C-alpha cells in the first residue's frame, strides 16, 4: 500500500521502492488496459526513488557485516611460497577446510576455533624452522623411488633435454651443507641388474646443472654381474655415490640417463643378400654384414 509510505523518506522503505522501480521499468504498472502516463513521467517517477535511496546511502552508508576471512590451506601454502620460497605440504600440517556450495574460501564458513588456531601456530613453527634452518639439525635420509613400471626409454617431462628415464625430485635442503646422494639401480630376482649389456651414462643434476656423471653397464659390468651378482651390485652402488655441496632452500634434483645419439644414418639401406652363384659376391656380402654388425 503505497499510500501508507512516507514519500519524503523513501530510503526508510528501500526494499518496497525497489520493487516499484522494477515493475515500472518492466512496464508492468499501470496494468495493461489502464490509462498510462507519458514515458517521460514514468522515467521521472523511476528517478525519484533511485535518487532518494542513493542520497540516503551516501549520507549514512551501511556496508553490512564483514566477517573475518582467514586463510584456507591453499591460500596459506601460496602465501608461504610467495614470502619464503618454500613449497610445503599443508595437508600434513593443517586440517581440511569447511566447504559451502563447493567452495572452501567463504569467510562465513572459515571459522577459527581454538584447536584450529593451535594447528596454525604449530604449522608456522615448522615452516619457520624450514625457512631459517637450524645448524644443530641431526643428519637424516630421504628416499625417493621410481615406480617399477615407469618406462626408462623415453624423456620424462621436467628432466633435462637429452636424457631418458629417471626421476625429478623437488626437495627443500634445510642448510648449506654437503649432501650425500646414493643412486641404487633396480634389482629383479636374486638381486640381478638388467640392461647391463650396453654402456650407459647416469647423470645427477641440480637446478639443470650437472653435478655428477658415472658410467653404468658394458662388457666389464656385465661380466662381473654374471660372475658375482652381489659383488656387482655393491660395486655399482659405490660407483653411483657422490657428495655435493648444496645451498639451503628448495632445489630440483634430477637423476636420469643420457640419451645416446639416435640419429639415422645417411647411408642407403643395404640388406644382406646371399648370391649362391658367385663366391666373390658371397665373400664381399659377408664382410659387409660383419661391418654393419659392428656399427650396431
C-alpha positions in Angstrom: 0.0 0.0 0.0 2.0 2.9 -1.3 -0.3 5.5 0.2 0.9 4.3 3.7 4.5 5.1 2.9 6.3 8.3 3.7 7.4 9.7 0.3 9.7 12.2 2.0 11.8 9.4 3.5 11.9 6.9 0.6 15.2 5.4 2.0 13.3 4.1 5.0 11.4 1.7 2.8 14.1 1.0 0.2 13.0 -2.6 -0.3 9.5 -1.6 -1.2 10.5 1.2 -3.5 13.0 -1.2 -5.2 10.0 -3.4 -6.2 8.2 -0.3 -7.6 11.2 0.6 -9.7 11.5 -2.9 -11.1 7.7 -3.0 -12.1 7.9 0.4 -13.7 11.0 -0.4 -15.7 9.4 -3.7 -16.9 6.2 -1.9 -18.0 4.1 -4.0 -15.6 2.4 -0.9 -14.0 0.0 0.5 -14.7 -1.6 -2.8 -15.8 -2.5 -3.5 -19.4 -5.7 -1.7 -20.5 -5.4 1.0 -17.8 -4.6 4.7 -18.5 -0.8 5.1 -18.9 1.1 8.3 -18.3 3.7 9.5 -20.8 7.0 7.7 -20.8 8.8 10.9 -19.6 6.6 10.9 -16.5 7.3 7.3 -15.8 11.0 7.9 -16.2 10.8 10.8 -13.7 8.9 8.6 -11.2 11.7 6.0 -11.5 14.4 8.6 -11.0 12.9 9.9 -7.8 13.2 6.8 -5.5 16.5 5.8 -7.0 18.0 9.3 -6.3 16.5 9.4 -2.8 18.0 6.0 -1.9 21.4 6.9 -3.4 21.5 10.2 -1.4 20.5 8.4 1.8 23.1 5.7 1.4 25.8 8.3 0.7 24.9 10.2 3.9 24.5 7.1 6.1 26.4 4.2 4.4 25.7 0.7 5.7 28.3 -1.7 4.4 26.8 -4.6 6.3 28.7 -7.2 8.3 32.1 -8.1 7.2 33.2 -11.5 8.7 36.9 -12.2 9.4 38.4 -14.0 6.4 41.2 -16.3 7.5 43.5 -18.1 5.0 42.4 -21.6 4.0 45.0 -24.3 3.4 45.6 -23.4 -0.2 45.9 -19.7 0.4 48.3 -20.4 3.4 50.5 -22.6 1.2 50.6 -19.9 -1.6 51.5 -17.2 1.0 54.4 -19.3 2.3 55.6 -19.9 -1.3 55.5 -16.3 -2.2 57.0 -15.0 1.0 59.6 -17.6 1.8 60.1 -19.5 -1.4 59.1 -22.8 0.3 56.8 -25.5 -1.0 55.1 -27.1 1.9 52.5 -29.9 2.0 49.8 -28.2 4.1 47.7 -31.3 4.1 50.2 -32.7 6.6 50.1 -29.6 8.8 46.5 -28.3 8.8 43.1 -30.0 8.8 40.7 -29.8 5.9 38.7 -26.6 5.5 34.9 -26.5 5.7 33.1 -26.0 2.4 29.9 -24.3 1.4 28.3 -24.9 -2.1 31.6 -26.5 -3.2 33.8 -23.5 -2.1 36.3 -23.6 0.7 37.2 -19.9 0.7 33.9 -18.3 2.0 34.6 -16.2 5.1 31.4 -17.1 6.9 32.3 -20.8 6.7 36.0 -20.5 7.6 35.6 -20.3 11.3 38.5 -20.1 13.8 38.4 -22.5 16.7 41.0 -22.8 19.5 42.1 -26.1 18.2 42.5 -24.8 14.6 44.5 -21.8 15.9 46.8 -24.2 17.6 47.3 -26.1 14.4 48.2 -22.9 12.5 50.7 -22.0 15.2 52.3 -25.4 15.0 52.4 -25.1 11.3 54.0 -21.7 11.5 56.7 -23.0 13.8 57.6 -25.8 11.4 57.6 -23.5 8.4 59.8 -21.0 10.3 62.3 -23.8 11.1 62.5 -24.8 7.5 62.9 -21.1 6.3 65.6 -20.2 8.9 67.4 -23.5 9.4 69.0 -25.0 12.5 72.7 -25.8 12.5 72.0 -28.4 15.2 69.7 -30.3 12.9 70.6 -34.0 13.1 71.5 -35.8 9.9 68.6 -37.7 8.2 67.9 -39.5 5.0 65.1 -39.3 2.5 64.3 -41.9 -0.1 62.6 -41.4 -3.5 61.6 -44.3 -5.6 60.9 -44.6 -9.3 57.8 -46.8 -10.0 59.0 -50.1 -11.3 56.6 -49.9 -14.3 57.8 -46.5 -15.4 59.5 -46.8 -18.9 63.1 -45.7 -19.0 63.4 -45.4 -22.7 61.7 -42.0 -23.2 62.3 -38.5 -22.0 60.4 -37.6 -18.8 58.8 -34.1 -18.6 60.8 -31.8 -16.3 64.1 -33.6 -16.7 67.0 -32.1 -18.7 66.8 -32.4 -22.5 68.9 -35.2 -23.9 68.1 -37.6 -21.1 65.8 -40.5 -20.8 64.1 -42.1 -17.8 64.9 -41.2 -14.3 63.3 -39.1 -11.6 62.7 -35.4 -10.8 62.8 -34.5 -7.1 61.6 -31.2 -5.7 63.4 -31.1 -2.3 64.0 -28.4 0.3 67.5 -28.5 1.7 67.5 -27.3 5.3 71.1 -26.0 5.5 74.1 -25.0 3.4 76.0 -28.3 3.7 77.5 -31.3 1.9 74.8 -33.8 1.0 75.5 -37.5 0.1 73.5 -38.8 -2.8 73.2 -42.5 -3.4 71.6 -43.9 -6.6 70.5 -47.6 -6.4 69.6 -49.4 -9.6 66.5 -51.6 -9.8 67.0 -55.2 -8.9 64.9 -58.1 -10.0 65.0 -61.7 -8.8 68.1 -62.7 -6.7 69.4 -59.1 -7.0 70.1 -59.3 -10.7 70.5 -56.0 -12.6 69.0 -55.7 -16.1 70.2 -53.6 -19.0 73.9 -54.1 -18.3 74.6 -55.4 -21.8 75.3 -51.9 -23.1 77.2 -48.9 -21.6 75.1 -46.1 -20.2 75.8 -42.7 -18.5 73.9 -41.8 -15.3 73.6 -38.1 -14.6 72.7 -36.2 -11.4 71.8 -32.5 -11.9 70.6 -29.8 -9.5 68.6 -27.0 -11.0 69.7 -28.1 -14.5 73.4 -28.1 -13.6 75.2 -31.4 -13.8 76.9 -32.3 -10.6 77.7 -36.0 -11.2 78.2 -38.4 -14.1 79.1 -42.1 -13.9 79.3 -45.0 -16.4 77.0 -47.9 -15.9 76.9 -51.2 -17.9 79.2 -52.5 -20.6 81.3 -55.6 -21.0 83.1 -55.3 -17.7 80.0 -54.7 -15.6 78.1 -57.5 -17.4 81.0 -60.0 -16.9 81.1 -59.1 -13.2 77.4 -59.4 -12.9 77.4 -62.8 -14.5 80.2 -63.9 -12.2 79.1 -62.5 -8.8 75.7 -60.8 -8.6 76.2 -59.5 -5.0 79.7 -58.1 -5.8 78.4 -56.4 -8.9 75.6 -54.8 -7.0 77.9 -53.4 -4.3 80.4 -52.2 -7.0 77.7 -50.2 -8.8 76.2 -48.8 -5.6 79.6 -47.5 -4.6 80.2 -46.0 -8.1 76.8 -44.2 -8.0 77.5 -42.5 -4.7 78.6 -38.8 -4.5 78.7 -35.9 -2.1 77.6 -32.5 -3.3 77.6 -29.1 -1.6 74.1 -27.5 -1.9 72.8 -24.2 -0.7 69.8 -24.2 1.7 66.4 -23.8 0.1 64.2 -25.6 -2.5 66.0 -27.2 -5.4 65.2 -29.5 -8.3 67.3 -32.7 -8.3 67.2 -34.8 -11.5 68.5 -38.3 -11.8 68.5 -39.7 -15.4 70.4 -41.5 -18.1 72.0 -39.7 -21.0 70.3 -40.5 -24.3 72.6 -41.8 -26.9 72.6 -40.3 -30.4 69.6 -41.8 -32.2 70.0 -40.0 -35.5 69.5 -42.2 -38.5 72.5 -43.0 -40.8 72.5 -41.2 -44.2 73.9 -44.4 -45.8 71.4 -46.2 -48.1 70.0 -49.4 -46.7 71.9 -52.4 -48.0 70.3 -55.5 -46.6 72.4 -58.6 -46.5 71.8 -60.9 -49.6 73.4 -64.1 -50.4 74.2 -65.0 -54.1 74.8 -68.7 -54.4 76.1 -68.2 -57.9 79.2 -66.1 -57.1 81.7 -66.9 -54.4 83.3 -63.5 -54.7 80.0 -61.7 -54.1 79.4 -64.0 -51.2 82.7 -63.0 -49.6 82.0 -59.3 -50.0 78.5 -59.7 -48.6 79.8 -61.5 -45.6 82.4 -58.7 -44.9 79.7 -56.0 -45.2 77.5 -57.9 -42.8 80.2 -58.1 -40.2 80.9 -54.4 -40.6 77.3 -53.5 -40.2 77.0 -55.7 -37.1 80.0 -53.9 -35.5 78.4 -50.5 -36.2 75.3 -51.6 -34.4 
